[in-house]
Amino acid sequence: MQKCMFICGLILCSVAKLPAQEPEKGDAQTQQPDNRARPQQNDRPKRPGGFGGPIELGTDDKQIYADPPNSIIAKREDIPRGKLEMVEYDSKTVGTKRKMNVYTPPAYTQDKKYPVLYLLHGIGGDETEWQRFATPDRLFDNLIKDGKAVPMIVVMPNGRAQKNDRAEGNTFAAAPAFAVFERDLLDDVIPAIESRFSVQAGREHRALAGLSMGGGQSLNFGLSHLDTFAWIGGFSSAPNTKAPEELIPDAKKAKEQLKLLWLSCGNKDGLIRISQRMQRHLKQNDIPHVWNVDAHGHDGTHWRNNLYHFAQLLFNDDAAKAAQTPPTRREDAPPKAEVGPPSSAPPAGP
């Protein structure tokens, strides 16, 4: 049964490489296969779910952050822009040169140190996937210009740690390579970034987040290495996500070390129970977190929107703390489109 659930999850993860996820080509949710159940406004919480299994919503499964407008990724001609570049690095883990997409913020300079967000893709994607449907360079340019996000470096590596890391052929066969990426990330990617860019090193200045298979990777690697990451996000995480009890064996330690733990999923996503399982464990152990359940499926719109909200909390202690109110106190909170300007920013200099 567990194997079946995992395979179903991998099928869903593979939608990441479909052009339908690009916002300019229409909402990816409307492009889903006909066999996906589509709840109506008067639906009961329990739903067939399509791929991934049935959907059963609980009292905590609510939308906390409202869907932002598509203009969050509009190209604004009158603002400073960051730089997006493809960077090669030597991977000792894989034994070859590999590529990652790297965004540096507007006015990037070696005279300042910047925090870093490592952003991971799904099983059908690669280092270009986030750019195809979320254009993070535009998204972060706009957020930074509006004072809603701390200037940061965003690294989009290839989470398929094998010599042929292209999303081709039977992409499901590459699932084991996504687990191998743990070592590639820790031993090769992070050192390469910190040697080439003006990075504010240390766990409190390092974030890890991802979509679907990459969401599972982010929870697995991030929660297992709280000495490396203090800011963690999983957007509609796939069945590669390990059991909460395994990832968080010490709730007290997790509470002390985590700055932000963000979970999100769409209420039309048959994989929602993966994130629900984690959220229930966090609530039971009184571990602060954000749990945002919107009205989307396993699609690019959900991932883009949650990246937008997640980014506004990163490296901002006050905003993150305010967002992670105990679940029992969040039930009456109205959806919020955005948070205010950061009250803190990374210091300049070494």
N, C-alpha and C positions, 0 to 999 in steps of 0.2 A: 504494500500500500504506500509506504514511504517513497519507494522508488518511483511508483506511478505518479505521485504528487510532484516529485522532483522533475520528472520528464515533462509533465504538464506545465510546470513553471518555466522550464527551459523554452518550451514552445512560445509561451507568452513573452519571455525575454527577447525572443528573436524578432518581435515586431519592431524593435528599436531601429532596425536598418531599413524600414519601409519609408519611402518618400512621403507617405501620408502623414507622417509625424511632423513635417515641416509646417509651421504655422501659416506661412504665406500660401500654402496649398490647401488650406482648410483645416478645421479641427480634426485631429487624428481620431478622436472618439467616434466621430460620425463615419469613419472609414472602417470600423471594426467588422469582422465577419458576421453574417446574418445569424449564426448560431449562438451569438452572445446575447444573454438575456438583457433586456432594456427595461428597468423598472420605471413605472410611472409615479406621479406624485402621491397617489394613494396606495402605493405598494406597502405591504407589510415588511418588516425588517428582513425576513428570510426570503432569499432569492435563489434561483437555480444557479446562476454564476457562470455558466459556460466553461471555458478552459479554466482549470485550476480548482474547480469544485464549487459547492454552494456558498452563498454569501449570507451570513447572519449577523446583523448589526446589533450592537449593544448600546447601553446608555452613554458610554464614553466615546462612541464612534460618531463624532460630530465635526462639522466644518468650523474651525476656529479662525482661519484667515480667509477672507473673501477672495474670489478670483480677481486678479488684476486685469486691466485692459491690455489688449495686444500692443499698445503703444510702449509697453515696457521694453520692447526690443526694437523700437523705431530708431532709424539712423538719424540723429539730430546733427544738423550741419553746423550749429552755432556753439558746439561744446568741444573741449579737448578730448582727444581719443587716446586710448591705450594702444598697445601693439600686440598682435597675435602672430606668433612664429612657430614653425616646426623645428624642434630641437632633437638632435641625435645624441644618444648616450651609449656607452659600453655596458652591456648587461653581463655581469659575471654569472648571474643565476641562469640565464638562458644560453650564454656562450655566443652572443652575436650583438651587433649594433641594433638598437631599437629606437623608435620615434615617440615623441610626445608633443602635444600642442600646448604652448605656454602663452598665457596672457600676462602682460605687465601693464599696470595702470597708467593713466595719463600723468605726464610729468615724472615718470619713473627716473630715479637717479641713484647713482652709487653712493651718494651722500646720506641716504636714508636706508633704514632697514624695514622690510615689509613682511607681514605674516603671509602664510601660504595656505591656500585651499587646494587639496588634491581631489579631483572630481572624476569619478569612475563611470564607465559605460555599461551597457547590457550585453548579453551573450551574442547578439547579432550585430554589435557595433565595434568601433575601434576608436583610435585617438581623435577622430574627426566627428564622432557621433553627436556629441553635445552641440557642436557648432552647426550641424545641419538643421536642428529643429529649435534650438534655443538661443543661437548667436550670443554666447556669454560675453563676448567682447562688447557688443552694444549694450547688453543688459547691465554689465558692470560699469561701463562708461556713464550710463544714465543714472544709476544709483549713486555713484561717486560724485557726479556733478551736482545732484540734488541733495547731497549731504546725508544720504540714507544708508550708506555703507562705508566702512573703513577701506581706504586704498589697500589692495592686496594683490598678490600674484596668484593666478589660477592655473594649475597644472592638470592637463587632461592626458594621462598616459594611456597606453594600450594594456588592458588588464588580462590579455590572453598571453600568458608568459610561455611561449614556445617559439621555435625558430620561424615557422611559417605562422605569423600572427595575424594573417588576413582573415576577415570574416567571409569565408568562402567554403563551398562544399557543404558537408555536414557540420554545421556550426556546433551542434550538440556534442559532437565527439571531442570538442576542445574544452569541455567543462572542467576536466582536471587541471588544465593550464590556468584557470582562474584561481584555483587554490594555490598553485605555485607562485602566483603573482605576489603573494604575501612577502616572500623573500626578495623578489625583484624590487618591490616598493621600498622595503626597509633598507636593503643593502646596496641598491643601485640607483633607483630613481631619486630618493631624497638626497643622498650624497651628491648626485650630479647637479640637482637644482641648487643646493646650498653652496656648491663650489663655483657656479657660474653666475648666480644672481645675488643681489643684495638682500639677503634673507635674514629675518629676525628668527634665529634658531631657538629651539626649545619647544616643549609640548604645548605650552600655553599660547604659542603663536602658530600652531599647526592644526589644520582641520582636514577631515576626511569624510567625503560624502559620495553617494552614487545612486544610480537608478537600477531597479530590477536586480539582475545578477550583480551589478556594481553596488547596489544597496546592501545586498547580502555580504559582499566583500567588505564594505565599509564597516558594517556592524561586527563582522568576524574579526577583522584586523584591528579596527579601532578599539573595541572593547577589550580585546586581548592584549593590547599594547597601550594602556593608558599612560605609560611612561613616555609615549611618543606623540599621542594625539589627545587633546582636551576637548575638541569640538567635533562631533560626529553626527552624520545624517544619513538616514536610509529612506529613499523614496520608492514606495511599492516594492519592497525587498522580496527577492525570489526565495525558493525553497533551499537554496544553498546556505541560507542563514542557519547558524547553529542554534541549539536550544539556549534559551535565556539563562538557565541554570549553569550551563557550561561557560557562557560568555561572561556572566557576572557571578562568580562564586563568592565574592565578598561585597555585599551591598554597601557596607560602610566605606570601603575603599573607593567604590565607584562614585558615591556621593561626594567624597572629598576631592576627587581628581577631575570629574567631569565638569566642564564649563557649560556645555550645551549638548543635549541629546535630542535630536529631532527625528520623529517618525511620521510618515505620511502615507496615505493610500487612497485610491478612489473607491467610492461605495459601489461601483460597477465592476470592480476588479476581483476576479476569482481567487487571487492570491492574498486577499486582505487578511486571511486568518494567520499568515506568517507574521505580519506586523501586529495583529491583535494579540497574538501569543506573547510577543515581546512587551507590548504596552501593558497587558494585564500583570505581567511579572514586575514591571517597573512600578506600577501602582501599588501592588501588594507589598513591595519592599520600600515604598515611600522614596523612590529615586526620582528626582525632578526630571521632567522631560516635556516636550511638546508633542502632541498627537493631533494631526490635522487630517480629517477625512472629508474630501471634497466630493463633488458629484461626477467625477470623471472615471474612466476605466484605466487600463494599463497602457497609457499613451503619453505622447510627448507634451501635451498641454498640461497634464498633471505634473510632470517632471519640471517643466519650465516654470510654472507658477510657484511650485514649492521651493525651487532654487532661489527665486526672486525673494520670497519671504525669509528663507533660511539665511541668505547672504546678509540681510539687514541686522541679524543678530550676531554674526561672527565677529570675534575679537572685540566685542563690546560687552563687558561684564554686566553693566547695569541693565541693558536691554535684554540680554539673555536671562538674567535672573528674574526680571519682571515677567518674561514670557513663560517661564517654567513654574508657574504657580501649581500647587497640588491639583491633581485631576478633579478631586471633589469640589474644588472651588472654581473650576473652569466651566462648569455646566451652564451657567447663566451668562457667560461672557459672549457678547455679540461678535460676529465675524469682523476682523479688522483687515483693511486693505493694505496697511503698511505700518511700520513703526516710525518713531520720530528720528531725528538726526542722532548719530552716535554721540555719546557723551564723553567717549574716550577714543584715542587714536594711538597707533603704535608710535613710540618715541623715535625721534630722529637720531641718527648716529649709531655707533656700535652698540 
